[in-house]
Amino acid sequence: MINRFRIFQGASILLLIIYLASCARINKEDYLEGKSAIGEKAMVVSAHPEASKVGIEVLQKGGNAIDAMVAVHFALAVVYPAAGNLGGGGFMMYRQSNGNVSSLDFREKAPLAAYEEMYQDENGEIIDGLSLAGPMASGVPGSVDGMIEAHKKYGSLPLKDLIAPAYQLARKGFAITENQANNYNRYRSVFIKHNRDSTQIPLVKLKGKWEKGDVLVQKDLAATLKRIQLEGRDGFYKGKTAELLVAEMKAGNGIIELEDMEKYASKWREPIQGNYRGTKVYSMGPPSSGGIALMQLLKMSEHFPLGELGFHETKTIHLMTEMERRVYADRAKHLGDEDFWDVPKAQLLDDDYLASRVAQINPEKATDSEEVLAMNLDHQESEETTHYSIIDAEGNAVSVTTTINSGYGSKVFVTGAGFLMNNEMDDFSSKPDVPNVYGLLGGKANAIQAEKRMLSAMTPTILEKDGELFMVVGTPGGSTIITSVYQTILNVVDHQMSMSEAVTAGRVHHQWKPNFIFPEKGAFSKSTKDELEKMGHEIKERGSIGRVDAILVKPDGRLEGAGDPRGDDWAAGY
């Protein structure tokens, strides 16, 4: 299959687990199949080999980056149901070859019947799990509208042709990976608990267990995709699909109505932009917190010689942590949907303000997060998201992060339509200062309101260097998305890593509260851990962080695509 893509494979790297155990740089002599590719003209990196295959074939047929995006997105809805979706939403960054950059917000919206205290009981206490599972956890999905809106403005090939590969994958089936088999088996009881009829759940095997290589056929999903092929937007937001979705909501305690579906519209927004050590950075603005938080981190980082200090050295991790805790404090108080909240973007990105935050950092001692406050103003994402990066032969670039929130969203399949609904309502602040599933705090800026878009950490990002395209990057990971994108950029710009090295390198995370550094297991040495603890940091090791899919334009113009070895992610180029 790789020969069909004409992929120029790099040399091998060690398996991620070996890397994390040894804390060594990548050994370029052992490389995982599909995790890295060098392309002369174009590149697609996504969370699943089948989706990357679909995208590269669209590009080889003369499609542009937006055409490939649409095809990859619908393919992921079939082959990567943990996060690929029709029933979710996301954000797109698009850079045209002429340098024009635009961003599209196709984030879910709160239904018209939503209200601020909807997840609280009569005593004002949070009702456990109500915003996480079942029909009431879902916002109005935006993915289909987003794909169609982007295609209408920038696409070149017929929409029906771009959806056709996904339709065939759903109708004929595809061979699942070992990771997917394990996932479907693990979630079996959860799916049965939250759905009306276990015989109608495509990911539930009624007899036996899923095994690697089993073929997953999704006939109801194929029928839904066919309706979108034939009717465009109306094939999802009106007619049979919309009726099936609303019926599923009403069968539980959901509040999405046909009016919500008809009224949904994605929105073009102004990208967040800034500079970092000779590169220009474009990322997503509110209701994503990613762009502002990323630019705050990068601007603060310019005050420190991180490259000289060294990758994952004690002082580097200390400084990154101190910057992150201040950025996440600002995020909790000030960021939300700017259609409903006056987000102080200019103040949060002001150089003098960020310099004052840097001045608060003690280079030898950790700050207690209780002492870190958000900017004072006068006015009052299991981490199963997915990301894909695309560059076409003309130099157009797309960075898209999309999700149904936690793994498999609300766990509810739309009966007869075959797709999962999101549980994005949990990304609102159900109650001020009560953490969501990712431990993130929020306040009035992100309170629930009808038709409001919930705050996100998704950070699809594009970088330029000397006026030319330089990098396309993004990742899933809930609250760790921002810090994963941040570290990937540092790895390339400050630590002089290749794209493959940068994506594979161990990661660490801090989000203000809870007051811990969260490193991937084995991300740094015991001596570094001991030194950080002596500085006052508390450390809790955890599993893998993020699944970065990224592309780097090399000095000779070739493209280096890197799919994260933490998952089934796959890079394909020609």
Secondary structure, 3 states (H helix, E strand, C coil): CHHHHCCECCCECCCHHHHHHHCCCCCCCECCCCCEEEECCCEEEECCHHHHHHHHHHHHCCCCHHHHHHHHHHHHHHHCCCCCCCECEEEEEEECCCCCEEEEEECCECCCCCCCCCCECCCCCECCCCCCCCHHHCCECCHHHHHHHHHHHHCCCCHHHHHHHHHHHHHHCEECCHHHHHHHHHCHHHHHHHCCCHHHCCCCCCCCCCCCCCEECCHHHHHHHHHHHHHCCHHHHCHHHHHHHHHHHHHCCCCCCHHHHHHCCCEEECCEEEEECCEEEEECCCCECHHHHHHHHHHHHCCCCHHHHCCCCHHHHHHHHHHHHHHHHHHHHHCCCCCCCCCCHHHHCCHHHHHHHHHCCCCCCCCCHHHCCCCCCCCCCCCCEEEEEEECCCCCEEEEEEECCCCCCCCCECCCCCCEECCHHHHCECCCCCCCCCCCCCCHHHECCCCCECCECCCCEEEEECCEEEEEECCCCHHHHHHHHHHHHHHHHCCCCCHHHHHHCCCEECCCCCCCEEEECCCCCHHHHHHHHHCCCCECCECCCCCCEEEEECCCCCEEEEECCCCCCEEEEC
